[in-house]
Every structure is written in C-alpha cells, then in structure tokens.
C-alpha cells in the first residue's frame, strides 16, 4: 500500500548532514584528471599524486583509465618532453613548478605555484601547450562512475549513489529535489531498478502538463459514463503503476485543486476513480521538483501536509557546477556520440578545433540548465566541428564566467590559517559585505572556494535556488529593480540571484 514515515521529511542520513560530514572527513589525495585531450576518448583518465614529487611530461607518467587500466602517457607531440614537477604538501596543498614551459595554472603563467587545499578540492585547471587540460582536484574517484545509470566520478555523485541505495528499500514516498536538468528522473529510475519493486511497472508523469480540470481522472482514472466523453473505463497513472513505482515529476506545479485528493491517496493507500468506488493500490510514490516546497507551503501555494507526506525521504541531486571534472568527461562522451572518429581524434593537428581555454571556461561555467544545458552545448559544438570551424564561447551562447567565481586567487604561498569560522561569524561577514562573496572572502581572510564550501554546508545561509518567484518580484519592485540591494535584502549573492532569476525566466 501507499505508506509514509512520520510527518517530517527524512533526509537520507539527512542529505545535508551527510555532505557536511563528508566535508569534515579527511581530505582525499589530490588527483589530476585529464579534462581535455585532442583525442576525446582519453578524457577522464587520471594521474594520482602521491606524497613526494610527480613528474608530468609528454612521456611520463602513465595515466589510468576509468576501468583501472594503464592508458599510457599524454603522448601529445606538442607537449614538451621536459617535466613539470608536482609536489603534494602537508594538509593537501599542492606545489607546481615548470621552469620555461608553456604551462598555465588557473590562467597564470608563473614559474612556481602553490595551491591551497581548499582550491585543490574545488578544482584548478592546468593547461599544457595551450591544448591539454588537466584538472587538479581532490574531489574525484573514477571507480563506479557509471553505477546505477548515473554517470559521475565526483564526490557529490558518489554520495548521491549512496543515498539512492539507502532510500531504495523504503516503503514511504521519496521526494527528489534538484535544479532543472540535474537528472532527477534518472534518480527515480535508479530507485525503481534497485528496489524491491524492480519487477513491477515504472510509470512517469509530468504533473505540470496535466490541466487541473482533468488531473483527478489522469492520476486516478475514471469509470465508463463518469462524465461526457467517458465512453469506457480508463485506468489512471496510479493504477497502472500497481506493484511498482509512479514518478510524479514537477510536483511543485501540481494543481491546487488536486492536492487534497493526492494527500488522501497517500494517507489511505486508496485511490478513487471518478465515478467509481475507492480501491487500494500498491505503489511507491517518487516525486521530483526544483521548487522550494517549504517556501511554497509558507506562501500558501502548496499544502504543507502534502509536502510532509511526499517528503518522507528526501534525496537532493547535486547541480552540475558542483561536480568538478564530471563536466569535462560528460562533454567528451556527448561529443564522441555526435562526431565521427576523424573529428573526435585530432591528436596530430597543431590547432584543435576545441581550444583548451574554452574547455576551462566550460569547467567554470555555472550551468543553470545543468546536464540538459550541457547536452545542448555539446550538440552546438558538434555542429561547429563538422563545419570545420573553431569553437568559441560566443558561438555557444555562453557568457564568460565571472572572474571572482572562476579562478582561485593567485598567491605565492599557502592560504593563511584563519581558525574555525562558525555559522554565526560566516553570516555576520556576509551581511556586513552585503552578500558580495569576493569581499566576504577577503574580510574573512580565506579563498573564494573556502567560502563556497562554508556556505554550502551552512544551514543558516540561504541558497539562491530556494528563492520563490513571487518573493523575487516583490523585492525588486520594492527596491526599484536594484539587483544588488535585492540580493542583500534576500540574503543571497547578486550572482546567485541573477542565476535564480534566469532559472525562473525573470
């Protein structure tokens, strides 16, 4: 039967707590991920960085593929045989030296770079000879990168797969939250595939596409003669999913008129077809939304009791921008699907059609449309390659990433020791700097990436994707369209507010 757990959402080990614990766990060893190579099939190979010095050149070291096999050195004729020296320092920081070589680290060409552990975790691009991109990070583990049908080797994706396994055996409804295009439906299919209902049907429905007047009939069915035009009995989505999973996508857009009816079905385990008697159904309800349902409930747009029923267990899908090198590997996969072999392997060409600098920009892009947007970009890139042109940001319809968000700050030494920054100190600093993140990082004496990590795991700092459309519109109207003032009033960064407005079509 339909069932629930308590009356408050159960995050899987609390999703927020689990990721906070992951942030507090011992740091992974740094790794270099091959984020771009003129031979696209090589993207995703890795170089593990052990204590001591690792030398990187055209001929050394041997890289490792996602399947764990050795794949050989970089072997690019335009990369020097002279080695770059990479040393892992205490605390996870990394020192990189490359006298006289064509190497850029985070856009800078200094001979010696020291990269703080926080920046390593966030990801730092290293460009060799203007054509190879290595992504320095500690947030990558290629093992199981295709597990559950969810591709990704970042720590965020490994955590997501663990949450799916934890939730798969639950009897109560599951709410999948995440930004548009992040892969919420893939999560629902994974829950079906590995759960006890795998042999049963999987029925997916976009509830936003169902007009309110027919929602009850679509979800719960109708009997013959129940209304004009009902010439025969029709089973609804819930009945068709009996013994399996019904996936209610865009649940935040569910018609207000049908919300009480769905709530009753969740509470009783019974559906009532129009014109018919109640009947029991045995389904697991998985719903998904990019709407902040708690905020919608407070604003009266979504019934709070229904939210608590739907959210017996909550899984949060990470946005693409939080997945590090996954961006580059996903892009390479999509391009290989769309391009003939001759265009996907240009290792001997002096000028690759996809410039390394463009790959770095894509790694740093905010991706408000997530994987769906990345796939669109891949299709445009494939068209450019087939036309024999060189790709540019303008041709892809993308903006340059904000510099303060794009790169770790240049430094000749390691980040200063700052002591523990608790939530109260973090919030005070953000408010004092009117949520301008660059200024806040400077005021706290930390890097932007360190600040990003603190914000991500703080329950007291509001996230821009939690803002509701009406709230933004009302605030901007009150402040005569002053976006910076609105961001300070709403307590999010101006950039975060702009991205949220783009997502909402404002």
JOHU-V838256 format. One record per residue. N is the residue number from 1. OMEGA is omega in degrees with one decimal (* if undefined). D_LAST is the distance of its C-alpha to the last C-alpha in whole Angstrom. Layout:
BEGIN
n=N omega=OMEGA d_last=D_LAST
n=N omega=OMEGA d_last=D_LAST
END
This chain:
BEGIN
n=1 omega=170.0 d_last=41
n=2 omega=-177.9 d_last=38
n=3 omega=-179.1 d_last=38
n=4 omega=179.1 d_last=36
n=5 omega=176.5 d_last=37
n=6 omega=-179.5 d_last=37
n=7 omega=175.4 d_last=34
n=8 omega=-178.4 d_last=32
n=9 omega=172.1 d_last=30
n=10 omega=174.2 d_last=32
n=11 omega=-177.8 d_last=31
n=12 omega=-167.5 d_last=33
n=13 omega=-160.2 d_last=35
n=14 omega=179.9 d_last=32
n=15 omega=-178.9 d_last=30
n=16 omega=-178.4 d_last=29
n=17 omega=-178.0 d_last=32
n=18 omega=-177.8 d_last=33
n=19 omega=173.9 d_last=31
n=20 omega=178.3 d_last=32
n=21 omega=179.0 d_last=36
n=22 omega=179.8 d_last=35
n=23 omega=-178.6 d_last=34
n=24 omega=-177.9 d_last=37
n=25 omega=177.8 d_last=39
n=26 omega=-176.5 d_last=41
n=27 omega=173.3 d_last=39
n=28 omega=176.1 d_last=40
n=29 omega=177.3 d_last=42
n=30 omega=179.2 d_last=40
n=31 omega=172.9 d_last=40
n=32 omega=178.6 d_last=39
n=33 omega=177.2 d_last=37
n=34 omega=-174.3 d_last=37
n=35 omega=172.3 d_last=34
n=36 omega=174.9 d_last=35
n=37 omega=179.0 d_last=38
n=38 omega=168.9 d_last=39
n=39 omega=-170.8 d_last=40
n=40 omega=-178.3 d_last=37
n=41 omega=-177.2 d_last=39
n=42 omega=-179.0 d_last=40
n=43 omega=-177.6 d_last=37
n=44 omega=174.8 d_last=37
n=45 omega=-172.6 d_last=40
n=46 omega=170.9 d_last=41
n=47 omega=177.0 d_last=43
n=48 omega=-179.9 d_last=44
n=49 omega=179.5 d_last=45
n=50 omega=173.1 d_last=48
n=51 omega=-175.5 d_last=49
n=52 omega=-173.6 d_last=51
n=53 omega=171.3 d_last=50
n=54 omega=179.1 d_last=49
n=55 omega=-176.5 d_last=50
n=56 omega=178.6 d_last=47
n=57 omega=175.9 d_last=48
n=58 omega=-170.4 d_last=48
n=59 omega=-179.0 d_last=51
n=60 omega=-9.9 d_last=50
n=61 omega=173.7 d_last=49
n=62 omega=178.9 d_last=49
n=63 omega=-178.7 d_last=46
n=64 omega=179.0 d_last=45
n=65 omega=179.4 d_last=43
n=66 omega=178.4 d_last=41
n=67 omega=178.4 d_last=44
n=68 omega=-179.1 d_last=46
n=69 omega=175.4 d_last=48
n=70 omega=-177.5 d_last=49
n=71 omega=179.2 d_last=47
n=72 omega=179.6 d_last=49
n=73 omega=178.8 d_last=48
n=74 omega=171.1 d_last=45
n=75 omega=175.2 d_last=48
n=76 omega=-173.6 d_last=46
n=77 omega=-177.4 d_last=48
n=78 omega=175.7 d_last=46
n=79 omega=-174.7 d_last=46
n=80 omega=171.1 d_last=49
n=81 omega=178.1 d_last=52
n=82 omega=-168.7 d_last=52
n=83 omega=164.3 d_last=50
n=84 omega=-179.7 d_last=47
n=85 omega=-179.5 d_last=48
n=86 omega=-178.2 d_last=46
n=87 omega=175.2 d_last=47
n=88 omega=-177.6 d_last=45
n=89 omega=177.7 d_last=46
n=90 omega=177.6 d_last=47
n=91 omega=177.0 d_last=43
n=92 omega=174.6 d_last=42
n=93 omega=-176.9 d_last=41
n=94 omega=175.3 d_last=42
n=95 omega=-177.3 d_last=44
n=96 omega=179.2 d_last=44
n=97 omega=-176.0 d_last=46
n=98 omega=-176.9 d_last=47
n=99 omega=172.1 d_last=49
n=100 omega=-177.3 d_last=49
n=101 omega=178.7 d_last=47
n=102 omega=-176.9 d_last=43
n=103 omega=173.6 d_last=41
n=104 omega=179.1 d_last=38
n=105 omega=-176.8 d_last=36
n=106 omega=176.7 d_last=33
n=107 omega=-177.6 d_last=33
n=108 omega=-176.1 d_last=36
n=109 omega=179.1 d_last=40
n=110 omega=-178.1 d_last=42
n=111 omega=-177.5 d_last=45
n=112 omega=177.7 d_last=45
n=113 omega=169.3 d_last=41
n=114 omega=-171.8 d_last=41
n=115 omega=-177.6 d_last=38
n=116 omega=-178.8 d_last=38
n=117 omega=179.8 d_last=37
n=118 omega=178.9 d_last=34
n=119 omega=176.7 d_last=33
n=120 omega=-179.9 d_last=35
n=121 omega=-178.7 d_last=33
n=122 omega=179.1 d_last=30
n=123 omega=-178.8 d_last=31
n=124 omega=179.5 d_last=32
n=125 omega=174.8 d_last=33
n=126 omega=-176.5 d_last=36
n=127 omega=-179.8 d_last=37
n=128 omega=175.3 d_last=40
n=129 omega=178.5 d_last=42
n=130 omega=-174.1 d_last=38
n=131 omega=176.8 d_last=38
n=132 omega=176.4 d_last=38
n=133 omega=171.4 d_last=35
n=134 omega=-179.3 d_last=37
n=135 omega=179.6 d_last=34
n=136 omega=-177.4 d_last=36
n=137 omega=168.8 d_last=35
n=138 omega=-174.9 d_last=36
n=139 omega=-175.5 d_last=34
n=140 omega=176.1 d_last=35
n=141 omega=-170.7 d_last=38
n=142 omega=-178.2 d_last=38
n=143 omega=177.0 d_last=40
n=144 omega=-172.8 d_last=39
n=145 omega=177.0 d_last=36
n=146 omega=-174.0 d_last=36
n=147 omega=177.3 d_last=37
n=148 omega=-178.1 d_last=35
n=149 omega=-179.4 d_last=34
n=150 omega=-177.7 d_last=31
n=151 omega=173.0 d_last=31
n=152 omega=179.9 d_last=31
n=153 omega=179.1 d_last=34
n=154 omega=177.5 d_last=32
n=155 omega=179.7 d_last=33
n=156 omega=-179.3 d_last=29
n=157 omega=174.4 d_last=30
n=158 omega=177.9 d_last=34
n=159 omega=179.6 d_last=33
n=160 omega=179.5 d_last=30
n=161 omega=177.2 d_last=33
n=162 omega=179.5 d_last=36
n=163 omega=178.6 d_last=33
n=164 omega=178.8 d_last=33
n=165 omega=178.8 d_last=37
n=166 omega=-173.2 d_last=37
n=167 omega=-168.6 d_last=35
n=168 omega=-176.8 d_last=37
n=169 omega=-178.0 d_last=40
n=170 omega=177.1 d_last=38
n=171 omega=-175.1 d_last=39
n=172 omega=178.1 d_last=36
n=173 omega=-179.6 d_last=32
n=174 omega=175.8 d_last=30
n=175 omega=178.1 d_last=26
n=176 omega=-178.3 d_last=25
n=177 omega=178.7 d_last=21
n=178 omega=-178.0 d_last=19
n=179 omega=178.2 d_last=16
n=180 omega=177.0 d_last=15
n=181 omega=-175.8 d_last=18
n=182 omega=178.2 d_last=20
n=183 omega=-177.0 d_last=23
n=184 omega=179.3 d_last=23
n=185 omega=176.7 d_last=25
n=186 omega=177.2 d_last=28
n=187 omega=180.0 d_last=28
n=188 omega=179.0 d_last=29
n=189 omega=176.4 d_last=32
n=190 omega=177.3 d_last=33
n=191 omega=177.5 d_last=34
n=192 omega=-172.5 d_last=35
n=193 omega=-175.4 d_last=37
n=194 omega=-178.4 d_last=39
n=195 omega=-179.3 d_last=39
n=196 omega=-179.5 d_last=42
n=197 omega=-175.6 d_last=41
n=198 omega=-179.8 d_last=41
n=199 omega=179.6 d_last=43
n=200 omega=-177.9 d_last=41
n=201 omega=170.6 d_last=38
n=202 omega=-178.1 d_last=35
n=203 omega=179.9 d_last=33
n=204 omega=-179.9 d_last=29
n=205 omega=174.3 d_last=26
n=206 omega=-174.0 d_last=23
n=207 omega=178.4 d_last=23
n=208 omega=-177.8 d_last=19
n=209 omega=-178.6 d_last=21
n=210 omega=176.5 d_last=24
n=211 omega=-177.4 d_last=24
n=212 omega=-175.8 d_last=24
n=213 omega=-177.6 d_last=28
n=214 omega=-174.5 d_last=29
n=215 omega=-178.4 d_last=28
n=216 omega=-179.9 d_last=31
n=217 omega=-179.7 d_last=33
n=218 omega=-176.9 d_last=31
n=219 omega=-169.9 d_last=31
n=220 omega=175.7 d_last=35
n=221 omega=177.9 d_last=36
n=222 omega=177.1 d_last=39
n=223 omega=177.1 d_last=42
n=224 omega=178.5 d_last=44
n=225 omega=-177.9 d_last=44
n=226 omega=178.0 d_last=41
n=227 omega=-178.8 d_last=40
n=228 omega=-179.7 d_last=40
n=229 omega=179.5 d_last=40
n=230 omega=-175.3 d_last=40
n=231 omega=179.2 d_last=43
n=232 omega=179.3 d_last=44
n=233 omega=178.8 d_last=43
n=234 omega=177.5 d_last=40
n=235 omega=176.7 d_last=39
n=236 omega=-177.1 d_last=35
n=237 omega=-178.3 d_last=33
n=238 omega=-179.6 d_last=35
n=239 omega=178.3 d_last=38
n=240 omega=-179.9 d_last=38
n=241 omega=-176.3 d_last=37
n=242 omega=-178.2 d_last=40
n=243 omega=-177.3 d_last=41
n=244 omega=-173.9 d_last=38
n=245 omega=168.7 d_last=35
n=246 omega=-177.0 d_last=32
n=247 omega=-179.2 d_last=28
n=248 omega=-178.9 d_last=26
n=249 omega=179.9 d_last=22
n=250 omega=-175.7 d_last=19
n=251 omega=178.6 d_last=21
n=252 omega=179.9 d_last=18
n=253 omega=-178.0 d_last=17
n=254 omega=179.3 d_last=21
n=255 omega=179.9 d_last=22
n=256 omega=-178.3 d_last=23
n=257 omega=-176.2 d_last=26
n=258 omega=-176.3 d_last=27
n=259 omega=178.6 d_last=27
n=260 omega=-179.3 d_last=30
n=261 omega=177.3 d_last=32
n=262 omega=178.4 d_last=30
n=263 omega=-179.7 d_last=31
n=264 omega=178.5 d_last=35
n=265 omega=178.5 d_last=35
n=266 omega=-176.5 d_last=34
n=267 omega=-174.0 d_last=37
n=268 omega=-174.5 d_last=40
n=269 omega=-179.7 d_last=39
n=270 omega=172.0 d_last=40
n=271 omega=177.1 d_last=38
n=272 omega=176.3 d_last=39
n=273 omega=178.2 d_last=39
n=274 omega=-179.9 d_last=38
n=275 omega=-178.0 d_last=42
n=276 omega=179.8 d_last=43
n=277 omega=177.1 d_last=45
n=278 omega=174.7 d_last=43
n=279 omega=-179.1 d_last=43
n=280 omega=172.8 d_last=43
n=281 omega=-179.5 d_last=41
n=282 omega=-179.7 d_last=41
n=283 omega=167.5 d_last=37
n=284 omega=-179.6 d_last=35
n=285 omega=172.9 d_last=32
n=286 omega=179.1 d_last=29
n=287 omega=-177.7 d_last=25
n=288 omega=178.7 d_last=22
n=289 omega=168.2 d_last=19
n=290 omega=179.0 d_last=16
n=291 omega=173.4 d_last=15
n=292 omega=-174.2 d_last=17
n=293 omega=176.6 d_last=19
n=294 omega=178.1 d_last=21
n=295 omega=178.6 d_last=18
n=296 omega=177.5 d_last=18
n=297 omega=178.7 d_last=22
n=298 omega=-179.2 d_last=22
n=299 omega=177.8 d_last=19
n=300 omega=-178.7 d_last=21
n=301 omega=-179.1 d_last=19
n=302 omega=-176.5 d_last=21
n=303 omega=-178.6 d_last=25
n=304 omega=179.0 d_last=26
n=305 omega=178.1 d_last=30
n=306 omega=177.4 d_last=28
n=307 omega=-177.6 d_last=26
n=308 omega=175.6 d_last=29
n=309 omega=-178.7 d_last=31
n=310 omega=-172.4 d_last=28
n=311 omega=174.8 d_last=28
n=312 omega=172.6 d_last=32
n=313 omega=-178.0 d_last=31
n=314 omega=172.9 d_last=28
n=315 omega=179.7 d_last=27
n=316 omega=179.6 d_last=24
n=317 omega=-178.2 d_last=24
n=318 omega=175.7 d_last=23
n=319 omega=-177.5 d_last=20
n=320 omega=-176.9 d_last=22
n=321 omega=178.6 d_last=21
n=322 omega=-172.3 d_last=24
n=323 omega=170.3 d_last=26
n=324 omega=-174.6 d_last=28
n=325 omega=175.8 d_last=30
n=326 omega=-180.0 d_last=29
n=327 omega=-176.5 d_last=26
n=328 omega=-177.1 d_last=29
n=329 omega=175.5 d_last=32
n=330 omega=179.7 d_last=29
n=331 omega=-179.8 d_last=28
n=332 omega=178.1 d_last=32
n=333 omega=-178.8 d_last=33
n=334 omega=179.7 d_last=30
n=335 omega=-179.9 d_last=31
n=336 omega=177.1 d_last=35
n=337 omega=-172.5 d_last=34
n=338 omega=-173.1 d_last=33
n=339 omega=170.5 d_last=35
n=340 omega=-176.3 d_last=39
n=341 omega=-176.5 d_last=41
n=342 omega=178.9 d_last=42
n=343 omega=-179.6 d_last=39
n=344 omega=178.7 d_last=38
n=345 omega=-178.7 d_last=41
n=346 omega=-173.6 d_last=41
n=347 omega=-177.5 d_last=43
n=348 omega=-179.9 d_last=46
n=349 omega=-179.0 d_last=44
n=350 omega=-179.0 d_last=44
n=351 omega=178.8 d_last=40
n=352 omega=-179.8 d_last=38
n=353 omega=177.4 d_last=35
n=354 omega=-175.5 d_last=32
n=355 omega=179.5 d_last=33
n=356 omega=-179.6 d_last=33
n=357 omega=177.6 d_last=31
n=358 omega=177.0 d_last=28
n=359 omega=178.1 d_last=29
n=360 omega=178.7 d_last=28
n=361 omega=178.6 d_last=25
n=362 omega=176.5 d_last=24
n=363 omega=-177.5 d_last=25
n=364 omega=-177.0 d_last=23
n=365 omega=-178.3 d_last=20
n=366 omega=176.5 d_last=17
n=367 omega=178.1 d_last=17
n=368 omega=177.2 d_last=14
n=369 omega=174.7 d_last=15
n=370 omega=-172.1 d_last=18
n=371 omega=177.4 d_last=21
n=372 omega=178.5 d_last=20
n=373 omega=178.9 d_last=18
n=374 omega=179.7 d_last=21
n=375 omega=176.9 d_last=23
n=376 omega=178.0 d_last=21
n=377 omega=179.0 d_last=22
n=378 omega=179.0 d_last=26
n=379 omega=177.0 d_last=26
n=380 omega=178.7 d_last=25
n=381 omega=179.6 d_last=28
n=382 omega=178.3 d_last=30
n=383 omega=177.8 d_last=30
n=384 omega=179.8 d_last=30
n=385 omega=-179.2 d_last=33
n=386 omega=178.5 d_last=35
n=387 omega=178.3 d_last=35
n=388 omega=179.7 d_last=36
n=389 omega=177.0 d_last=34
n=390 omega=-175.7 d_last=33
n=391 omega=175.0 d_last=29
n=392 omega=176.9 d_last=27
n=393 omega=-179.2 d_last=23
n=394 omega=-179.0 d_last=22
n=395 omega=-179.6 d_last=24
n=396 omega=-178.7 d_last=22
n=397 omega=-179.4 d_last=18
n=398 omega=176.1 d_last=18
n=399 omega=170.5 d_last=18
n=400 omega=175.2 d_last=21
n=401 omega=174.3 d_last=20
n=402 omega=-174.0 d_last=20
n=403 omega=-178.0 d_last=24
n=404 omega=177.2 d_last=24
n=405 omega=-168.5 d_last=22
n=406 omega=-171.1 d_last=24
n=407 omega=170.2 d_last=28
n=408 omega=-178.2 d_last=30
n=409 omega=178.7 d_last=32
n=410 omega=178.9 d_last=35
n=411 omega=176.9 d_last=38
n=412 omega=179.1 d_last=42
n=413 omega=-177.7 d_last=43
n=414 omega=178.7 d_last=41
n=415 omega=-179.3 d_last=38
n=416 omega=173.6 d_last=40
n=417 omega=-174.7 d_last=41
n=418 omega=-175.8 d_last=39
n=419 omega=-178.7 d_last=40
n=420 omega=175.7 d_last=38
n=421 omega=-177.9 d_last=35
n=422 omega=-175.7 d_last=34
n=423 omega=-177.6 d_last=31
n=424 omega=179.2 d_last=32
n=425 omega=179.4 d_last=33
n=426 omega=-178.4 d_last=29
n=427 omega=178.5 d_last=27
n=428 omega=-179.2 d_last=29
n=429 omega=179.0 d_last=29
n=430 omega=-179.5 d_last=25
n=431 omega=-179.7 d_last=25
n=432 omega=-179.2 d_last=27
n=433 omega=177.8 d_last=25
n=434 omega=175.4 d_last=22
n=435 omega=169.5 d_last=21
n=436 omega=-167.4 d_last=21
n=437 omega=178.3 d_last=23
n=438 omega=178.8 d_last=25
n=439 omega=-179.6 d_last=27
n=440 omega=178.2 d_last=27
n=441 omega=178.6 d_last=29
n=442 omega=-179.0 d_last=31
n=443 omega=179.6 d_last=32
n=444 omega=-179.5 d_last=33
n=445 omega=-179.5 d_last=35
n=446 omega=177.9 d_last=33
n=447 omega=176.8 d_last=31
n=448 omega=-178.8 d_last=27
n=449 omega=176.5 d_last=28
n=450 omega=177.7 d_last=30
n=451 omega=178.3 d_last=28
n=452 omega=-179.2 d_last=25
n=453 omega=178.8 d_last=28
n=454 omega=180.0 d_last=28
n=455 omega=-175.6 d_last=25
n=456 omega=-175.8 d_last=25
n=457 omega=-179.6 d_last=28
n=458 omega=176.6 d_last=27
n=459 omega=-177.3 d_last=27
n=460 omega=-178.9 d_last=26
n=461 omega=-179.1 d_last=23
n=462 omega=178.4 d_last=20
n=463 omega=-175.4 d_last=18
n=464 omega=-178.5 d_last=14
n=465 omega=174.8 d_last=14
n=466 omega=-178.6 d_last=15
n=467 omega=176.7 d_last=12
n=468 omega=-179.1 d_last=11
n=469 omega=-176.0 d_last=8
n=470 omega=-179.9 d_last=10
n=471 omega=179.6 d_last=12
n=472 omega=-177.9 d_last=9
n=473 omega=-179.1 d_last=8
n=474 omega=-178.8 d_last=12
n=475 omega=179.6 d_last=13
n=476 omega=178.4 d_last=11
n=477 omega=-179.3 d_last=13
n=478 omega=-176.0 d_last=16
n=479 omega=177.1 d_last=16
n=480 omega=174.9 d_last=15
n=481 omega=179.8 d_last=12
n=482 omega=-173.1 d_last=14
n=483 omega=180.0 d_last=12
n=484 omega=178.6 d_last=16
n=485 omega=178.7 d_last=17
n=486 omega=178.4 d_last=14
n=487 omega=178.6 d_last=15
n=488 omega=179.2 d_last=18
n=489 omega=-178.2 d_last=18
n=490 omega=177.5 d_last=16
n=491 omega=170.0 d_last=18
n=492 omega=178.7 d_last=17
n=493 omega=176.4 d_last=17
n=494 omega=178.8 d_last=14
n=495 omega=178.2 d_last=14
n=496 omega=178.3 d_last=13
n=497 omega=179.4 d_last=11
n=498 omega=179.9 d_last=9
n=499 omega=180.0 d_last=10
n=500 omega=178.2 d_last=9
n=501 omega=177.1 d_last=5
n=502 omega=179.0 d_last=6
n=503 omega=-176.8 d_last=8
n=504 omega=179.0 d_last=6
n=505 omega=-179.1 d_last=4
n=506 omega=* d_last=0
END
